[in-house]
Amino acid sequence: MATGFLWHEKYMWHDTGSGAAENIEPDEHFENPETKRRMKNLLDVSGLTDKLIRLDPRMATEDELRRFHTEDYINKIKKLSDVNGGLAGPNTPFGKGSYEIAKLAAGGTIVATESVLSGKVDNAYALVRPPGHHAERDIGRGFCIFANVALAAMHARDIWKIERIATIDWDVHHGNGTQQAFYNDTNVLTISIHQDGLFPADSGKFEERGIGEGENFNINIPLPAGSGHGAYAATIERIVAPAVQSFHPQLILVPCGFDASVCDPLGRMLLTSESYRQLTEMLLGLAGNVCDGKIVFSHEGGYSKRYVPFCGLATIEALSGLRTEITDLGGRDDLPGQDLAPHQEILIDEIASHVKRAFLPKSGQPI
Ligand code: ZN
């Protein structure tokens, strides 16, 4: 398997500040470079980077940003970034020069997507920063400035004439920006698996299913806090796979966060690096069935400096079909709670039966 890997040192220069606030002592911001840098370093030390196809990002153009974001919002980020930085929205600080870095993150996800569509690589992982799945049309949120994956999907649609795209977001937080981008769209099936009620608040409920013709083309799967590998595997088997097979996309994009890991300070889920390996293999199998394996991962959240590197390594090992000699010393696959629990199964089966009713087999059209 030829797997593309996209990275740029400039991603690490996006400055989110000290996280200081009233009654909060200055410290590293949760969204700091270290989780991603350490993931890249582990990939290098393991020898895996050398076996991947190197992809180099470019900045997204302003025309490409305007496919989703408003002129006013783009100008606001540019102006603030040219001086000393500011806020893209709640909880979304940035420093001088982050406009260019955020364009490099959006452009990087576009390059990774084009590399898969052109056949240069079979699949790809874009280790970009800042993340993108919370960014809305006219405001940044949750550490995200521009909507990397949504913009890549729009690029694939407009330039590569890809008619049907599925996004499968397994970051522990709801992919509200991707949802907004395609909420009335029948050509992009947006799926988000996240912790119920976590972030953004009051967002990501199952009842948010799309509007107009786009109804049923947005699937939110809000899992209860404490879900482990069994719940995630059942979600993919019973909800994601049937929906994607029915929709039959030509491309799958994965907003990939590692903040559903057992070690994450901003999530309350139980996934391990071995979970991420197996879940990636499941998505790879699904992509093999429906779109010739064309799948692109774009990095979102994940805030454990020690553990994200192992989750990222396992994911890219699975994508590439290669195995390094690195052993995960941080995860606990024997931790109680990994099996599918009855309350999780009831929820998953309820959503699965709704999705089954909503899609006619193989037609991709809602009833
Ligand atoms: Zn997240």
Boltz pocket constraint, residues with backbone or C-beta under 6 A from the ligand:
constraints:
  - pocket:
      binder: B
      contacts: [[A, 171], [A, 172], [A, 173], [A, 257], [A, 259], [A, 300], [A, 301], [A, 302]]
      max_distance: 6.0
